[in-house]
Amino acid sequence: MESSLLSIKTLVSQVKNEIFCNLHSNSDAFVSSSAYDTAWLAMIPHQNNDKLPMFSSCLNWIIQNQNEGGFWGETNEEGIPTIDALPSTLACLIALKMWDSAHPNIESGLRFVESKAEILLKINYQNLPRWFVLTFPAMVELAEAHALPLVFPHGLVTVIAHIFIRRQHILETEELVGDEERRCFPPLLSYLETFPSTYRFDCEETVKRYLNSDGSLFQSPAATAQAFMSTQNMDSLKYLQSVLHKFPNGVPAIYPVDGDLIKLSLVDHVQGLGLAPHFNQDIELLLGQLYKSQQSEKSNPNSSFPLKLFKDAMAFRLLRMHGHDVNPGESFCWFVHQPETMAYMEQNSQHFITAMYSVYRATDLAYPGEHQLDEARKFAIKFLQNSKTRHRDYNLLISKGLQNIIKYEVDVPWTARLDRLYHRKWIEENKSSPLWIGKASFYRLSCLENTKLMQLAVENFEFMQSIYMRELEELKGWSKKWRLSEMGFGREKTVYTYFAVASCSLFPHNSVMRLIIAKAAIIVTVADDFYDMEGSLPDLEILTDAVQRWEGEGLEGHSKTIFEALDEFVNDMVATCQPQQGSMVAPKLQQLWRDCFMSWMVERSWSVTGYTPAMDEYLETGMLSIAAHTITLPATTNFFNSNANPLQYQNITTLLMAIARLSNDMQSYQKEVVDGKMNLVMLHWQQNQESGIEDSVAHVREMLELKKKELVQLVFSDRFDQEMSKSCKHTHLYCMKVFEMFFNSANLFDSETALVQDINKSIYLPITHRKPFNPNVVPSLKNNDKSKVSARVHTLSNSKPPLCTTNYIKLAPASKLLHLPIRCNLRLTGFGLPL
């Protein structure tokens, strides 16, 4: 274990030096190279000698960075080439052919295109994104112009023909720039390098009009390279030289990079991996800088609408989570008051999936009265749920890992999500999705795919598992010693209670606090069941009186067992205090338990006598009987340091008690009616019988949602309870999440099997390690994939595209496809193609 801890400390130090320290000074260093854009810079001939490349370092990068499988470009989480590999590989082959026609890398690249194009194109055909529809035909044409001997399989001819048709449709129907306010992808002009020779426009005048002040064409190195070669604009050359100065070899898909977005994404990733406690100071420093920069930040005119929404929502969530004062309406919720914008987002849903995911996560931190966040949440949930059915195959839009994360987060609300399970999910899915789509490449961040960061996450998770397994065995021994696990009635929840505590990242290295909370929860469960189902009224009155006097003499049977375990537990807690603290802590702890036992006695008396309390009376007692405060407060430093009477609960504790009671009653009212117990849902219904039980459930749910928002506000806003430490606030938050987890969709606490899988994942099962990337593997079509592809090709073949020259469709060589969009009289209506 010592060696594991040493390894973790070493990795933490390395990650600090390699990522966080560099991020403050040079965020550009974390942007991955784009093979496609690098190839375009490599194509530019030297001004003084057109036999040589102007940027030889880019050509060297191409030579040195060809994958063993013969391709350039992106891979997915399994290391398999994505469709990005096709235009990227063709662009790199063209650059090589221009300057060294006999280079051996060309042959292996051609073999990749010939052998893998069919599987990449056919499986992905229905979801080919706009950037691919523009870049792939352009690279095929340019390859033909440079006499690269491309040969595509015969079965691809129809598919490729339709890609050319779609490209032509885009060129004929889209404006060069379009509406900047709601642009959901880069403007057509930012793909200048893909325009065919038949596309008629005043290139020099257009480039001059839309050139950025930095000399770039929409911050795209590839488009700017074409702009320079077409116009010899010296501002464009200066831009390209500045890119090479920052990135001496491979250049990114977009430059300048958004440094703030990189920092936000890193913080989000580190939190997702469960590593935030190791980098708290670094995170606070980064977010503090971002908060200050937001006050004077101007919107980037080249940012697409989805990207801006994605970033603004992420910034709001992370800044609010760390105590900064941010306004949702000003940050990202403005769209909820624009029906036309919302309709536009739904019509272009494939481009807004990650943005809506970011919006959904931001709405987790809604405060009372923030109706814009409520509206944004409703829209985001509906949007994401519809996207799951509308875009079943969005492997070209977002990664499989991110798809799984989105589904998990939508299915399990943040307030009911345990840290450990979420961190494990994040680690296993690897979160290697792109931030946004560039030209023919994903804009990736190397810091998110840092192997040491992932290694640290896995080792940290599994190191804590080794501690948790040992502590759980200790806790089982304690339960057995005091006979709490052998009472013969009620619920034996030793493992459940420890799992809930251990799944909290708030106490990563505080074994004492974990065991205090778990032991308190075990005693509460056993005693509560004794009052509910086992003890006779006289026995319960005697036990209640003994607890009020804190004197167990004369108790027998289960009453004696419960009191002795409780007394020993309180004495052990007092023994951990400083001598001067012990005299103050003991009576406070005893009073917590006195209130709890008295509330159980009151509720049992109600059941026995048939008394029906008023709703306020019931809630006052029920907030005590749920025992959330009894479990939570002793784990907070404020409890030990404060001189206040425990009955004078602060607002955050009162809210936690109410939330726990309401959550329980929402899921237990049907069972408790059968058991003859009181429940807020049923009390409300009895007083409002003209309405159905569904209205009473809705009423209690509305109360619950409001109180959860109030607690979240107390936790994250520095305007409230400034005397309470952040750790105390977060202890309350996490206990709320535990109760929400137990009672979110059902009463999981009473189930014997519902949480077994989660317990194993949190405590026992090691992380499922991903297989190492193997960029040389592209799987063959499986039988079910073959049937899908066959059906798609059959559909395409029978769609009877109105092409004038059908001979070209039947021929496999690329040269016969190049002129297809030019030589054919195209009619594009009624095709049903996913344009």
Buried (B, 14 or more C-beta within 10 A) or exposed (E): EEEBBEBBEEBBEBBBEBBBEBBEEEBBBBBBBBBBBBBBBBBBBEEEEEEEBBBEBBBBBBBEBBBEBBBBBBBBBBBBBBBBBBBBBBBBBBBBBBBBEEBEBBEBBBEBBBEBBBBBBBBBBBBBBBBBBBBBBBBBBBBBEBEBEBEBBEBBBBBBBBBBBBBBBBBEEBEBBEEEEBBBBBBBBBBBBBBBEEEEEEBEEBBEEBBBEBBBBBBBBBBBBBBBBBBEBEBBBBBBEBBBEBBEBBBBBBBBBBBBBBBBBBBBBBBBBBBBBBBEEBBEBBBEBBBEEBEEEEEBEBBBBBBBBBBBBBBBBBBBBBBBEBEBBEBBBBBBEEEEBBEBBBEBBBBBBBBBBBBBBBBBBBBEEBEBBBBBBEBBBEBBEEBBEEBEEBBBBBBBBBBEBBEBBBEBBBBBBBBBBBBBBBBBBBBBBBBBBBBBBBBBBEBBBBEBBBBBBBBBBEBBBEBBEEBBEBBBEBBEEBBBBEBEEBBBBBBBBBBBBBBBBBBBEEEEBBBBBBBBBBBBBBBBBBBBEBBEBEBBBBBBBBBBEBEBEEBEEBBBBBBBBBBBBBEBBBEEBEEEEBEBBBBBBBBBBBBBBBBBBBBBEBBEEEEEBEBEBBBBBBBBBBBBBBBBBBBBEBBBEBEEEBEEBBEBBBBBBBBBBBBBBBBBBEEBBEEEBBBBBBBBBEEEEEEEBEEBBBBBBEBBBBBBBBBBBBBBBEEBBEEBBEBBBBBBBBBBBBBBBBBBEEBBBBEEEBBEEBBEBBBEEEBEEBEEBBBBEBEEBEEEBEEBBEEBBEEBEEBEBBBEEEEBBEEBBBBBBBBBBEEBEBEBEEBEBEE
